[in-house]
């Protein structure tokens, strides 16, 4: 009996070793199952995919990695052969692409669309969006053609959307020969004149207000930057001269007079010098001796000043 004891102890030790070996084999088999190391043909990584995988491994989690900001497209693809750029164009995040390439690098092979749902990090929403486009066995050439077609269709759709948006906001223009009353046209009407947008429409209205009203279509050409032939789009009412806002040279304050487009600082100063020395002005002849007022100035200012 004593002779058997060493043999029994050795047998117990080997039993422990065999048990540990069985556990190790079971773990290996489970690892192979979960990583998809089944028998069959496995698509190897291309040189481009291997380089992309290495780059994404270095950039994983980086805020500076902006490839995932590209617009997502939908087109047929094979998750076993699609390269990293294709997967990014499909809307997968860089780290999801990283997981797919890593899976394939370890020998993984997606056997069906449902199988692809097991990709680590792939949300249910992303899978539902991509599932109709998963084609196991599609050739790279077919995939490139489908991707190019989807890209063209999306660009055409975006172009149509931009065109429709521009047409919806585009201001209709006046037909040749149409005229507007220069003193009553608002900015909406002014923007219908070819070459006039919101900016110049506002400037025309502001100039008309500071002037007191137009008595001639040619006056609109005094607004800086407007088309040289803009006057042909306007008419002036026969009552325009009598309806313009006129300033009193005897009661208006300095600031009001100097803001009139046809009066300079020196001319307003001459008016106030006369008022201070001689009192009330009665007619243009009271200012005719001032070098600041020429006959042309008198003619231009006459509709806008009163004594």
C-alpha positions in Angstrom: 0.0 0.0 0.0 2.8 2.3 0.8 4.3 1.6 -2.6 1.1 2.9 -4.3 1.0 6.3 -2.5 3.6 8.1 -4.7 1.8 6.8 -7.8 -1.6 8.1 -6.5 -0.1 11.5 -5.7 1.4 11.7 -9.2 -2.0 10.8 -10.7 -3.7 13.6 -8.7 -1.3 16.1 -10.1 -1.8 15.0 -13.7 -5.6 15.1 -13.1 -5.2 18.8 -12.2 -3.0 19.5 -15.2 -5.6 17.8 -17.5 -8.4 19.8 -15.9 -6.5 23.1 -16.5 -5.8 22.0 -20.1 -9.5 21.3 -20.7 -10.4 24.7 -19.4 -7.8 26.4 -21.6 -9.2 24.5 -24.7 -12.7 25.6 -23.8 -11.7 29.2 -23.5 -9.9 29.0 -26.9 -12.9 27.6 -28.6 -15.2 30.2 -27.1 -12.7 32.9 -28.2 -12.7 31.5 -31.7 -16.5 31.5 -31.8 -16.9 35.1 -30.6 -14.2 36.4 -32.9 -15.7 34.6 -35.9 -12.8 32.3 -36.6 -14.9 29.8 -38.4 -13.7 27.7 -41.3 -14.0 29.2 -44.7 -12.5 31.9 -46.9 -11.6 35.1 -45.0 -11.2 38.4 -46.8 -7.7 39.7 -46.0 -7.1 43.4 -45.3 -5.7 45.4 -48.2 -2.6 47.5 -47.8 -4.9 50.6 -47.8 -7.1 49.2 -45.1 -4.1 48.1 -43.0 -2.7 51.6 -43.2 -6.2 53.1 -42.4 -6.5 50.8 -39.4 -3.1 51.8 -38.1 -4.0 55.5 -38.5 -7.4 55.1 -36.8 -5.8 53.1 -34.0 -3.6 56.1 -33.3 -6.4 58.7 -33.7 -9.1 56.7 -31.8 -10.9 59.0 -29.4 -9.1 62.1 -30.8 -11.3 65.3 -31.1 -9.2 66.3 -34.1 -10.3 63.3 -36.2 -13.1 64.8 -38.3 -13.6 62.1 -41.0 -16.8 61.1 -39.2 -18.3 64.5 -40.0 -18.8 63.6 -43.7 -22.4 63.2 -44.8 -23.7 59.7 -44.5 -24.6 57.9 -47.8 -26.6 54.7 -48.3 -25.5 52.3 -51.0 -24.9 48.5 -51.2 -21.7 47.3 -49.5 -20.0 44.2 -48.2 -18.7 44.6 -44.7 -16.1 41.9 -45.4 -14.4 43.9 -48.2 -15.4 47.5 -47.8 -12.4 49.7 -47.1 -12.3 52.3 -44.3 -13.2 55.3 -46.5 -16.3 53.4 -47.8 -17.4 52.6 -44.3 -16.9 56.2 -43.2 -19.0 57.4 -46.2 -21.8 55.0 -45.0 -21.9 57.0 -41.8 -20.0 54.7 -39.4 -18.0 56.5 -36.8 -14.2 56.1 -37.0 -14.1 53.9 -33.9 -16.8 51.6 -35.4 -14.7 51.3 -38.6 -11.8 50.5 -36.4 -13.7 47.7 -34.7 -14.8 46.3 -38.1 -11.2 46.3 -39.5 -9.9 44.9 -36.3 -12.4 42.1 -36.4 -11.4 41.3 -40.0 -7.7 41.5 -39.2 -8.3 38.7 -36.6 -9.9 36.6 -39.2 -13.5 37.5 -38.6 -16.0 37.1 -41.5 -19.6 38.4 -41.6 -21.8 35.7 -42.9 -25.1 37.6 -43.3 -26.6 41.1 -42.7 -28.0 39.9 -39.3 -24.5 38.8 -38.4 -23.2 42.3 -39.0 -25.5 43.6 -36.2 -22.9 42.0 -33.8 -20.3 44.7 -34.7 -19.2 46.1 -31.4 -20.5 49.6 -30.9 -23.0 49.5 -33.8 -26.3 51.0 -32.6 -29.7 49.4 -33.4 -30.6 52.6 -35.4 -27.4 52.4 -37.4 -28.0 48.7 -38.2 -31.6 49.4 -39.3 -30.3 52.1 -41.6 -27.6 50.0 -43.1 -29.2 46.5 -43.1 -31.1 46.9 -46.5 -27.8 47.8 -48.2 -25.6 44.9 -46.8 -24.6 42.6 -49.7 -22.4 39.7 -48.6 -20.2 38.8 -51.6 -20.6 42.0 -53.7 -17.5 42.7 -55.6 -15.3 45.8 -54.9 -16.0 47.1 -58.4 -19.8 46.8 -57.9 -19.5 48.5 -54.6 -17.5 51.4 -56.1 -20.0 51.9 -58.8 -22.9 51.8 -56.3 -21.1 54.3 -54.1 -20.3 56.6 -57.0 -24.0 56.5 -58.1 -25.2 57.2 -54.6 -22.8 60.2 -54.3 -24.1 61.6 -57.6 -27.7 61.2 -56.6 -27.1 63.0 -53.3 -25.2 65.8 -55.0 -28.0 66.2 -57.5 -30.6 66.2 -54.7 -28.6 68.9 -52.8 -28.2 70.9 -56.0 -32.0 70.8 -56.6 -32.6 71.8 -53.0 -30.3 74.8 -53.3 -31.8 75.8 -56.6 -35.4 75.5 -55.2 -34.4 77.5 -52.2 -32.9 80.3 -54.3 -35.9 80.4 -56.6 -38.2 80.6 -53.6 -36.3 83.6 -52.2 -35.4 85.3 -55.6 -37.0 88.7 -56.0 -39.0 89.0 -59.3 -37.7 91.7 -61.5 -39.6 94.3 -63.5 -40.2 93.9 -67.2 -38.4 96.3 -69.5 -40.4 99.5 -69.9 -42.0 99.4 -66.5 -41.7 102.5 -64.4 -42.3 103.3 -60.7 -43.2 106.5 -58.9 -39.9 107.5 -57.4 -41.5 109.2 -54.4 -43.9 106.4 -53.4 -42.0 103.2 -54.3 -41.0 101.2 -51.1 -38.0 98.9 -50.8 -40.0 95.9 -51.9 -40.8 97.6 -55.3 -37.3 99.0 -55.6 -35.7 95.6 -55.3 -37.6 94.5 -58.4 -35.4 96.8 -60.5 -32.6 94.9 -62.2 -29.3 95.6 -60.4 -31.0 96.8 -57.1 -31.0 94.6 -54.0 -31.9 95.3 -50.4 -28.8 97.4 -49.7 -29.4 100.0 -52.5 -33.2 99.9 -52.0 -32.6 101.1 -48.4 -30.1 103.7 -49.5 -32.5 105.1 -52.1 -35.3 105.4 -49.6 -33.0 106.9 -47.0 -31.7 109.5 -49.5 -35.3 110.4 -50.5 -36.2 110.9 -46.9 -33.2 113.2 -46.1 -33.7 115.1 -49.3 -37.4 115.7 -48.7 -38.6 114.0 -51.9 -37.5 113.7 -55.5 -38.5 116.3 -58.1 -36.7 114.5 -61.0 -35.9 110.9 -61.8 -32.2 111.9 -62.4 -31.8 112.6 -58.7 -31.8 108.9 -57.8 -28.4 108.7 -59.7 -27.0 110.8 -56.8 -27.1 107.7 -54.6 -23.6 106.3 -54.7 -23.2 102.9 -56.4 -26.6 102.6 -58.2 -26.6 101.6 -61.9 -26.0 104.6 -64.1 -29.2 104.0 -66.1 -31.5 103.6 -63.1 -33.4 106.8 -63.8 -35.2 105.1 -66.7 -37.2 103.0 -64.2 -38.8 106.0 -62.5 -41.4 108.7 -63.1 -42.2 111.7 -61.0 -45.7 112.9 -60.2 -46.6 116.3 -61.6 -47.3 117.3 -58.0 -43.9 116.3 -56.7 -42.4 119.8 -56.6 -45.3 121.0 -54.4 -45.3 117.9 -52.2 -41.6 117.8 -51.2 -40.8 118.6 -47.6 -39.3 122.1 -47.4 -37.1 123.5 -44.7 -37.4 127.0 -43.4 -34.0 128.8 -43.5 -35.2 131.2 -40.8 -36.5 128.7 -38.2 -34.7 125.4 -38.8 -31.8 124.7 -36.5 -28.2 124.2 -37.6 -28.2 120.4 -37.3 -31.4 120.0 -39.4 -30.1 122.2 -42.2 -26.6 120.7 -42.3 -28.1 117.2 -42.7 -29.8 118.1 -46.0 -27.9 116.5 -48.9 -27.7 119.8 -50.9 -26.4 122.0 -48.1 -22.8 122.0 -47.0 -21.4 123.0 -43.6 -20.1 126.3 -45.0 -23.5 127.1 -46.6 -25.4 126.5 -43.4 -22.8 128.6 -41.5 -23.4 131.5 -44.1 -27.2 131.3 -43.4 -26.7 131.5 -39.6 -24.2 134.3 -40.0 -26.7 136.3 -42.0 -29.5 135.6 -39.5 -27.2 136.7 -36.6 -26.2 139.9 -38.3 -29.3 140.9 -40.3 -32.2 139.0 -38.9 -34.7 137.2 -41.1 -33.9 136.2 -44.6 -36.6 137.1 -47.1 -35.4 135.7 -50.5 -32.5 134.1 -52.3 -31.1 137.6 -53.0 -30.2 137.8 -49.3 -27.6 135.1 -49.9 -26.6 136.0 -53.4 -23.6 138.0 -52.2 -22.2 135.0 -50.2 -19.5 133.2 -52.1 -20.9 129.9 -50.7 -24.0 130.1 -52.9 -23.6 129.9 -56.7 -26.6 130.3 -59.1 -26.5 126.5 -59.6 -26.8 126.0 -55.9 -29.7 128.4 -55.8 -31.5 126.5 -58.6 -30.9 123.1 -56.9 -32.0 124.3 -53.5 -35.0 126.3 -54.5 -37.6 123.4 -54.3 -36.3 122.4 -50.8 -36.0 125.7 -48.9 -38.6 128.3 -47.9 -38.1 131.8 -46.3 
